[in-house]
């Protein structure tokens, strides 16, 4: 049966992100979720359905502008990340998720089935996204906004990324944030990710998003989200005639989000009592590696013509 209707296709083209509720069955998700919670129980940080890790905030919190990031120093992060190497984890992306992604972006997407080329397989390897609880409140950060790949100019979109919720993630629960519509900006030529971000920061919407904003204080009205962040989530902005809006990829276990790989995105505080558990996989077009190599070569030539040192970034 089709996963994507015409409305979803239009939404993906215009916003670059589509949510599909209940796409992945519980039977496929449960073993992966239980494995992570089993590791957390072994480490003594998850007991009787509660997070009991004491992060000793005054001592272990990262100082400065990233102090909302929950510390992971004393957590078994290698064992947690290695969960993504299991057959059960990879299997989540081989049926419903892959079919939905191909309906949106085309049959030529790379998969994690062999034989994929080494570089493409490395780029599209599934990952587990884990964020411990511990944030005092939730807000839209003005930092760590980034792109995973450069703009490719006339070559167009590099592919899509699939996110699967392994557990319920409520609003404020640390889900990845994206700027819907940002994939439609600055596609006129090859640009480094750093240059895209630099150019966007000169534009009013992104000046506000990535510039200084009050976000270190708990909301005075007693809610878990400050008013500025609520506006970014609920009130679309614009860049010319392109609508822009921050989207929090929260939802129920089994929900999936499919995004254009060109979307600006960031991590977010986890102000919920549970860890954020998401699975993700990039699905590039098979020629993406060659195009990225060409893009980097063109950018090196441009820097050389402009007299920039070879090591400049």
C-alpha positions as CSV (number, residue, x, y, z in Angstrom):
1,X,0.0,0.0,0.0
2,X,1.2,3.5,-0.6
3,X,2.8,5.4,2.3
4,X,2.8,8.8,0.8
5,X,-0.2,10.7,-0.5
6,X,-0.2,13.8,-2.7
7,X,-0.5,16.1,0.3
8,X,2.6,14.6,1.9
9,X,4.5,15.0,-1.4
10,X,3.6,18.7,-1.5
11,X,4.6,19.1,2.1
12,X,7.9,17.5,1.5
13,X,8.7,19.6,-1.5
14,X,7.8,22.9,0.3
15,X,8.9,22.2,3.8
16,X,11.5,19.4,3.4
17,X,10.1,17.3,6.3
18,X,7.1,14.9,6.6
19,X,5.9,13.0,9.7
20,X,4.3,9.6,9.1
21,X,2.6,8.5,12.3
22,X,2.9,4.8,13.3
23,X,5.0,3.9,10.3
24,X,7.2,1.3,12.0
25,X,5.5,-1.5,13.9
26,X,6.1,-2.0,17.6
27,X,7.5,-5.5,16.9
28,X,10.4,-4.0,15.0
29,X,11.0,-1.2,17.5
30,X,10.7,-3.0,20.8
31,X,13.9,-5.1,20.7
32,X,16.0,-2.1,19.9
33,X,14.4,0.0,22.7
34,X,14.7,-2.8,25.2
35,X,18.4,-3.3,24.4
36,X,19.2,0.3,25.2
37,X,17.2,0.3,28.4
38,X,18.9,-2.9,29.4
39,X,22.3,-1.2,29.0
40,X,21.1,1.7,31.1
41,X,19.8,-0.7,33.8
42,X,23.2,-2.5,33.8
43,X,24.8,0.9,34.4
44,X,22.5,1.7,37.2
45,X,21.0,4.8,35.7
46,X,17.6,3.4,34.8
47,X,15.8,1.8,37.7
48,X,12.1,0.9,38.1
49,X,11.2,3.0,35.0
50,X,13.0,6.1,36.3
51,X,16.2,7.9,35.4
52,X,18.3,8.0,38.5
53,X,21.7,9.3,37.3
54,X,23.0,12.1,39.4
55,X,25.0,14.3,37.1
56,X,26.4,16.5,40.0
57,X,25.4,19.5,38.0
58,X,27.7,22.0,39.7
59,X,30.8,19.9,38.9
60,X,30.1,18.1,35.6
61,X,27.9,20.6,33.7
62,X,29.6,22.0,30.6
63,X,30.3,25.7,31.3
64,X,29.1,28.5,29.1
65,X,26.6,28.5,26.3
66,X,26.3,24.7,26.1
67,X,25.5,24.1,29.8
68,X,22.0,22.8,28.8
69,X,23.6,19.7,27.4
70,X,23.2,16.8,29.8
71,X,26.6,15.2,30.6
72,X,27.4,11.8,29.2
73,X,30.9,11.4,30.6
74,X,29.9,8.6,33.0
75,X,27.4,6.9,30.8
76,X,28.1,3.7,28.7
77,X,27.9,5.7,25.5
78,X,30.0,3.2,23.4
79,X,27.6,0.4,24.3
80,X,24.6,2.6,23.6
81,X,25.9,3.7,20.1
82,X,26.9,0.1,19.2
83,X,23.2,-0.9,19.4
84,X,23.0,0.6,15.9
85,X,25.2,-2.2,14.6
86,X,22.7,-5.0,15.2
87,X,20.7,-6.7,12.6
88,X,17.5,-5.8,14.3
89,X,18.4,-2.1,14.2
90,X,19.3,-2.1,10.5
91,X,16.1,-4.0,9.7
92,X,14.0,-1.0,10.8
93,X,15.2,0.8,7.7
94,X,14.7,-2.0,5.1
95,X,11.0,-2.2,4.7
96,X,8.4,0.5,5.6
97,X,10.8,3.3,6.2
98,X,12.7,2.6,2.9
99,X,9.5,2.3,1.0
100,X,8.2,5.6,2.3
101,X,11.5,7.3,1.6
102,X,11.5,6.0,-2.0
103,X,8.0,7.2,-2.6
104,X,9.1,10.7,-1.7
105,X,12.6,10.8,-3.2
106,X,12.8,8.1,-5.8
107,X,13.9,4.5,-6.3
108,X,17.5,5.4,-6.8
109,X,18.1,6.1,-3.1
110,X,21.0,4.1,-1.5
111,X,20.0,1.5,1.0
112,X,22.0,-0.3,3.7
113,X,21.8,-3.6,1.8
114,X,25.0,-4.9,0.3
115,X,26.5,-4.4,-2.1
116,X,26.7,-0.6,-1.5
117,X,29.9,1.3,-2.3
118,X,32.1,1.7,0.8
119,X,31.8,5.5,0.9
120,X,28.0,5.6,0.3
121,X,27.5,2.8,2.9
122,X,29.5,4.7,5.5
123,X,27.5,7.9,4.8
124,X,24.2,6.0,5.1
125,X,25.0,3.8,8.1
126,X,22.2,3.7,10.7
127,X,22.8,5.6,14.0
128,X,21.2,5.7,17.4
129,X,20.5,9.2,18.7
130,X,20.5,9.3,22.5
131,X,20.0,12.4,24.7
132,X,19.9,11.9,28.5
133,X,17.3,13.8,30.5
134,X,18.4,16.6,32.8
135,X,17.6,20.0,31.2
136,X,15.9,22.4,33.6
137,X,13.6,23.7,30.8
138,X,13.2,23.4,27.0
139,X,14.0,26.1,24.4
140,X,15.0,26.4,20.8
141,X,18.8,26.8,20.9
142,X,20.6,29.5,19.0
143,X,23.7,27.3,18.7
144,X,24.9,24.1,17.0
145,X,22.7,24.7,13.9
146,X,24.4,23.0,11.1
147,X,24.2,21.0,7.8
148,X,25.6,17.6,7.2
149,X,26.5,18.1,3.5
150,X,27.3,21.2,1.4
151,X,25.0,22.7,-1.1
152,X,25.6,21.0,-4.5
153,X,24.2,23.8,-6.8
154,X,22.7,22.5,-10.0
155,X,23.2,18.9,-8.8
156,X,20.3,19.4,-6.5
157,X,19.2,17.4,-3.4
158,X,21.7,14.9,-2.1
159,X,19.1,12.5,-0.7
160,X,16.9,12.2,2.4
161,X,17.3,11.3,6.1
162,X,14.9,9.0,8.0
163,X,14.3,9.4,11.7
164,X,12.4,6.7,13.7
165,X,11.2,7.3,17.3
166,X,12.1,4.2,19.3
167,X,10.2,5.5,22.4
168,X,7.6,8.2,23.0
169,X,9.2,11.6,22.8
170,X,7.1,14.4,24.2
171,X,7.5,18.0,23.3
172,X,10.6,19.2,25.2
173,X,12.0,15.7,25.2
174,X,15.2,16.4,23.2
175,X,13.9,15.5,19.7
176,X,16.0,16.9,16.8
177,X,14.9,20.3,15.5
178,X,14.9,21.3,11.8
179,X,14.1,24.5,10.0
180,X,11.3,23.5,7.6
181,X,11.8,25.2,4.2
182,X,15.5,25.9,4.7
183,X,16.4,23.3,2.0
184,X,15.0,25.7,-0.6
185,X,17.6,28.4,0.1
186,X,21.0,29.0,-1.4
187,X,20.9,26.3,-4.0
188,X,22.3,28.5,-6.7
189,X,25.9,27.2,-6.5
190,X,28.2,24.9,-4.6
191,X,28.6,26.1,-1.1
192,X,30.3,24.7,2.0
193,X,28.1,24.0,4.9
194,X,29.9,26.7,6.9
195,X,29.3,29.3,4.1
196,X,25.6,28.4,3.9
197,X,25.2,29.0,7.7
198,X,27.2,32.3,7.4
199,X,25.0,33.6,4.6
200,X,21.8,32.5,6.4
201,X,22.8,34.4,9.5
202,X,22.6,37.7,7.6
203,X,18.9,37.2,6.9
204,X,16.3,38.4,9.4
205,X,14.7,35.0,10.3
206,X,18.1,33.3,10.9
207,X,19.5,36.4,12.6
208,X,16.9,35.9,15.2
209,X,17.2,32.1,15.3
210,X,21.0,31.9,15.6
211,X,21.6,35.3,17.2
212,X,21.6,36.2,21.0
213,X,18.2,35.2,22.5
214,X,17.2,34.8,26.1
215,X,17.3,31.1,26.7
216,X,19.3,30.5,29.9
217,X,16.5,31.3,32.3
218,X,13.5,29.2,33.3
219,X,10.3,30.7,31.9
220,X,8.7,33.1,34.4
221,X,5.2,31.9,33.7
222,X,5.8,28.4,35.1
223,X,5.6,26.7,31.7
224,X,8.4,24.4,30.4
225,X,9.0,26.5,27.3
226,X,9.9,30.2,27.0
227,X,7.7,32.4,24.9
228,X,10.3,33.1,22.2
229,X,10.7,29.4,21.5
230,X,7.0,29.0,21.4
231,X,6.8,31.6,18.7
232,X,9.5,29.9,16.6
233,X,7.6,26.6,16.8
234,X,4.1,28.0,16.2
235,X,4.4,31.0,14.0
236,X,6.0,30.5,10.5
237,X,8.5,33.1,9.4
238,X,9.6,33.9,5.9
239,X,12.7,34.4,3.7
240,X,11.3,36.1,0.7
241,X,8.3,34.0,-0.4
242,X,9.7,30.8,1.3
243,X,7.9,29.9,4.6
244,X,10.2,28.9,7.4
245,X,9.4,27.2,10.7
246,X,11.2,25.3,13.4
247,X,9.9,21.7,13.7
248,X,10.4,19.5,16.7
249,X,10.5,15.9,15.7
250,X,8.5,14.7,18.7
251,X,5.8,12.0,18.7
252,X,5.0,8.4,19.6
253,X,7.1,5.3,19.3
254,X,6.9,4.1,15.7
255,X,6.4,7.5,14.2
256,X,8.9,8.4,11.5
257,X,10.1,11.7,10.0
258,X,11.6,11.9,6.5
259,X,13.7,15.0,5.8
260,X,15.6,16.6,2.9
261,X,19.3,16.3,3.7
262,X,19.7,20.0,3.0
263,X,17.6,21.1,6.1
264,X,19.3,23.2,8.8
265,X,19.1,21.3,12.0
266,X,20.3,21.0,15.6
267,X,19.9,19.1,18.8
268,X,17.8,20.3,21.7
269,X,17.5,20.1,25.5
270,X,15.8,17.1,27.0
271,X,13.6,18.5,29.7
272,X,11.6,15.2,30.0
273,X,12.2,12.5,32.6
274,X,13.2,9.9,30.0
275,X,16.1,9.7,27.6
276,X,15.5,10.6,23.9
277,X,15.8,7.5,21.8
278,X,15.7,7.9,18.0
279,X,17.1,5.9,15.1
280,X,18.3,7.6,12.0
281,X,19.7,6.8,8.6
282,X,20.8,9.0,5.7
283,X,19.7,7.7,2.3
284,X,21.8,9.5,-0.3
285,X,21.5,9.1,-4.0
286,X,24.2,6.7,-5.3
287,X,26.2,9.4,-7.1
288,X,26.2,11.7,-4.0
289,X,29.8,10.8,-3.1
290,X,31.2,11.8,-6.5
291,X,29.2,15.0,-6.4
292,X,30.4,15.8,-3.0
293,X,34.0,15.2,-4.1
294,X,33.4,17.5,-7.0
295,X,31.9,20.1,-4.7
296,X,34.9,20.1,-2.4
297,X,37.3,20.3,-5.4
298,X,35.4,23.3,-6.7
299,X,35.5,25.0,-3.3
300,X,39.3,24.4,-3.1
301,X,39.8,25.9,-6.5
302,X,37.7,29.0,-5.5
303,X,39.8,29.5,-2.3
304,X,43.0,29.2,-4.4
305,X,41.7,31.8,-6.9
306,X,40.8,34.1,-4.0
307,X,44.2,33.7,-2.5
308,X,43.1,31.9,0.6
309,X,45.6,29.6,2.3
310,X,45.1,25.9,1.4
311,X,44.2,25.1,4.9
312,X,41.6,27.8,5.2
313,X,38.1,26.9,6.4
